[in-house]
Structures are given as structure tokens and as C-alpha cells.
């Protein structure tokens, strides 16, 4: 392996680690802010972190165009940002009921679902995708149903829906990125996602704990303050500086590290990394999430949970076998 490829692989590994530990930040952030508030702030930060690249024109050349092209670009941002908002909203809500490890692996289902959904768009997919899907579903069963004694954790169901939306988001981005450069598309969709999350925080967050109790009778509630209460607490000083700093750390990580830094690292690394390397290394994101949940949050997965983790990781890799095999032939 040449030095350039090795450097790219190390950058991809760092990207996967940042994204994986981002699940820990998402769970920790909800000790202080509601799920929509967390997403609103972190995606605003993510959008702002990409502005220097937008200003410097690092996203690629923009074809000249008039009002129609600008309207098409705006529509792309709105559609992609709305899909992203729905996916991350379900991901945050799912984390209210399930573990960080489960969330990381189940979210990664989008790797398997994306080529399957692509069939409905006329794309072909081979046998490895379907074999990988079967193995991944077996892992999901071990992760959720077996662990819960036959009953499926509602958080796992919500997170699986999030994975389906992420698969749709991947297909949406694949379609729109042909018409608008990726950096501008990313910055725009993050900003739109942040706006939608802010609206949801104002309208829905005060009711989430009561709705969550209806979803799961075992739900004990979260200690966060809904956005309107949080704002008034910050204004009157009843929200302590210690809580402010403790809450800011996971939000800053989620916005600047997971979105701004990791996204940039991925773009830089994949210029020189073989597709096989990128596929395998980025699949490790879920493993880093599980590791972070165990080491940082003290989660205690059992034997079936580890079996589920292993099966899901193997299933994801099998589903990408054509990419991996093709990359090995390069």
C-alpha cells in the first residue's frame, strides 16, 4: 500500500471514529437539551463550519445559470434538508429508548437499505445485497428481540425507521449532487434541517416526555428543559454555568466535529482511498459507537448483543461486496 492510500485510510478511520463517538455526544446532549433543540444547534454549527469552504469555492465548479437553476438548487436543498431532518429527529428520539451501541448499528442499516431502495428507481442490485440484508436482519433480531425476551424495543423500531430515511437521503443526495456542488448542498441542507428542528423544538418539545411515556410504559423521562423553558432559564440565570458548559460540549462535538471536521476529512480522504477501503472503514462507525457507549456511558451489552453487532457488521460488508471486490481489482 502506498503512503497516499495509507494516509487516506487513516483519515477515513478517524472519520468513522468521530462519527461513532458522535452517538455518545447525541445521548449526552439530551441530558440538557431536548432532541430537536440539540439537532437545531448542531446542524446550525455544522452549516456555519462549512461556510469557509463555500466562500473559498472548495465544493467544485458551479455551472452558470439563471433563475431556473437557482430555483432547482434551492429545491434540492429543501428536499435534502427535510429528509435529513426527519432522519435525525427519529434518531434522537430513538436514543431516548435504546442504547448508543444499538443506535449506531441500527442506523447503519442504511448501508443495506440504500441499494434495495434503489431497485424501485430502476437500479440493479446483486445477490450479495440480499444475502447481506438477511444477515443484517438476523443481527437486528439478536440485538433487539432476543435481548428483550421476544418484545422489540420501541427505540430500535424508531431507529430502524431513521435508517430507512437515511437510505432515502443518500439516494436524494446522489440525484441532486449532479446539479449543485456538494459543499453548498451540504451547507444548505444543514441550515434547512436546523430551521425545521428549531420549529419542532418550539412546538413539540414541551410534549415529548408525555408522548414517550405512551410509547413505552418503562420510560422514565428525560431531565432536559424544553426549548422555551431553556431560553427563559438562560435569561434569568437559573440554568447554571456548569450545566451550560456540560451541555455545550456534546453540542459542539456534534456540530463541529461530527459535521464540519468529519465531513471535510471524508471528502479529502476519498479522493485517494480505494472504494473497498472506504466501504470497510466507514462501516466501522457503528463499532466505534458501541465502544463509546460501553467505555464512556457504561452500557453493558450481553452476549446476544455482541452477536447482533457482529452479524450486522458482517451483513453490511456482504451487502457491499461488489464494491469491495471491484475495489480489490483496481
N, C-alpha and C positions, 0 to 999 in steps of 0.2 A: 504494500500500500504506500503511495507516495505521500509526502508531507502535507500537500494541499488537501488530499482526501481525508487524512487523519485529522487535520485541523477542523475540517468541516464536520466530521463525525463527533469530535469533542464539543463543538458548538451546538450540534443537534442534541447531544446528551445533556448539555447544560439547559437547553430549551425545554426538553422533556422534564428535567428536574424542577425547573421554575414553574412550569405548568402543573406538575404533580403536587408540589407543595402549595400551589395556589388553592387547592381544595381545603387545606388546613386553614389558610387565611380566610376563605369564604365562611367556614364554620365559626372561626374565632370572631370574625367581624360581626356576626349576628348576636354576639353577647351584648353588643352596644347599639347596633342599628338594625332595623328591620330588613328583610330580604330585598325589597325594592329600593330602599334608601342606599343600601350597600352597592347594588348594581348601578344606581344613578350616579353615585360619586365615582366609582371605579372606572366606569366607561367614559365619564367626562374626562377623568385624568388620562385614560388611555387615548382618547381623541386628541387631547392637548399635547400629549407626548409625541404624537406623530406629526404635529404641525411643522416642526423644523424640517422634516423630510419633505412635506408638501411644499413649503416655501422654497426649499433648495431644488425642488423638482427631481427628487430621487426615485419617484414612483414610475418613471418612464415617460416617453413622449406622448403628448396628448394630441390627437388628430384635430385639425381645425374644424370648427363647426359653428352653427348659429344657434338660434333659439331651440330648434328641434333637438339638436344634440345635447344641449344643456338640460332640456326637459327630460330627455331619456336618461341622462346621468343622474338627475335628481330622483327620478322614479326608481332607478337602480338602488340608490342609497336608501330610500324609504322602504322598499320591499325587503332588501337585505337586512336593514336595521330592525324592521318589525319582526322578521323571522328570528333574528338573533335575540331580540328582547324576549320573545315567547320562550325560547330555549333556555336562556339563562335564568328567567323567572322560575320556570319549573325546576331547574337545577337547584336554585337556592331554597325553594320550598321543600324539595325532596330531602335536602340536608337537614331539615327540621326533624325528620323521622328516621333517617338511616345514617350509617357511618360514613366517614370520609373515604375509607377503602372501597366500600360498596359503590359510593357515588362515582369515584374515579373509574372503576372498572365498568360500571353500567353505562356511564356517559360514553365510554369508548366503544359502545355498540355501534355508534355512527360509522365506524370503520367498516363494519359488516353491512349495515343497512344502506349505506350510500350506493354501492353497486347494485343492490337489489332494487332500490327505488329507481335507479337509472334504467331498469328494464322497462318501466312504464313510459320512459321518454324515448324508447326505441334503441336503447344501448344494449349491447350483448354482454353477457356475463357467463363465465365458465363454471365448470363443476367445482373448482376449489372454493368459490364464493358460497355455494350451497352447503358444502361439507363444513366450511368454517362457520357458517350460520348455525348448523346443527350442534357443533361442538360448543360454540359460544352460548347457545340456549341451555345446553346441559350445565355449563358453568353457572349461568344465571340461576338455574334451579337449585344448585348446591348452595349458591350464595344467599338466596332469599327463602325459597320454600322449605328446604330441608332444615335450615337454621331456625326457621320459625315454626317448626313442627307441622308443616303442611300448609299453614296460612302464609300468604305472601305479604311482606312488609309494604305498607302503602307508600312509603318513601321510595322503595325500589321501583314500584309501578310508575310513580311520578317521574323518577329519574329516567326510566326507560322511554317515557313519552318525550322527555327532554332530548334523549339520544336521537329519537326519530326526527325531531325538529332540527337538530344539528345536522343530520344527514340531508334534510331538505335545504338547510342553509348552505351546505357545501355545493349542492347542485345549483342553487341560485347564484352563488358567487362564481362558479365555473361558467355560467352563462353570461353574467354581467361584466366580468373582468375583461371580456373581449372588447368592451365599448368604453371603459373608463379605467384609468391606471390604478393598480392595486392599492397604492398608498392612499390615494384620495378616496377610493371606495371604502377602505378600512376606516380612515378618519371620519368620513361622513356617516357610515353606519354606526360607529361607536357613539357619535354625537346624537344621532336619532334614537338609538337604543337608550341612551342616558335620559333623553327628554321623556320618552314613554315611561321609563322606570320612575322618574320624578313624579309624573302624573299619577301613576299607580300607587306610589308611596303616600301621596296626599289623600287619595280617595279610598284605598283598600287596606293600608297597613293597620289602621286602628281596629280592624275586624279580624285580622288574620289568626290571632290566637284562638278566638272563639270558633272560627271555621275549622281550624286544625283539630280542635277537640272533637268535632263531629266526624272528622276523617278517621281519627284513632282515639279510642277511649283511654289509651295509655299515655297520651300526650300530656306533658306536664306544663306546657307553656314555656315561653322564652322571656328572658329578663330585659330585652331591648325596650326602648321607648319609641312609639310610632313617630314618624317624622314631625307632625305638628307639635307633639309634646317635646320632642328632642330639641326643636328650634326654640321653643319657649324656655326650656331648661338651660340652654346655652345663653339665652338673653338675660335671664335672671340670676345666672351663676350657680344654680342648684346642681348642674352637671359638672362634677369636679374635674380639675385639670388632669388628675391621674386617670380618670375614666376616658377623658378626651384623648390623651396620649395613647392609652391602651387600645382604644377603638380606632385611632388613626393609623396605627402600624399595619394591621391587616388590610385596611382600605388602600393605603399607599402601595402595599405589596401587590394587591390585586389589580390596581390601576396602572402603576408604573412598571413593576417587574413582569407580571403575567401578560399584560397587554403590550406596553411600549417596548420594553427590553427584549422579551422573549420573541415577540413578533419580528423585530428587527434582526435578531440572531438567526431566526429561521430563514428569513429572506436571504441573508448573507450566506448561510451555510449551504442552502440547497442549490446555490449556483454551481458548486463544485462537488457536492455529495452525490454518489450514485443513487438512483431511486430505491434500490434494495436496502441500502444503508439507512436512508431517510425513513423508509417504511418501518423497519425493525426498531430503530432507535426511538422514533416518536411514539411507537406503541408502548414504550416503557413508561410513558407519562402516568398510566394507571398504577403501575408498580410503585412509583415514587409517591403517589397519593396514598396508597395503602401503608407504605413505610412511614410517611409523615404522620398518618393517623395513629399508628402504633407508638412511635417514638415520642411525638410531641403531645398528642392528645390522650395517650394512654389507652387507646382502643385495644380490645383483647379478642381478636378473631380466633375461632375454633378450627378444628381440623377440616370440617366441611367448607368453611370459608376459604381456607388456603387452597383446597381442591378447586373451589369455584374460581378463585383468582387464576390458578394455573390453567384451567380449561378455557377460560375466557381469553387469556393471553395467547394460548395456542390457537384457539379459533380465529382470533383476529389475524394472526400471522398466516394461517392457512388461507383465509379469505383473500389475502394479498399475495398469494403465491405466484400468480402470473407476473406481478410487478417485481417480486423478489427474484424469480427465475430469469426474467428479462434483464434485470439489473446485473445479475451474475454473468450474463453472457456478453456484457459490454467490454 
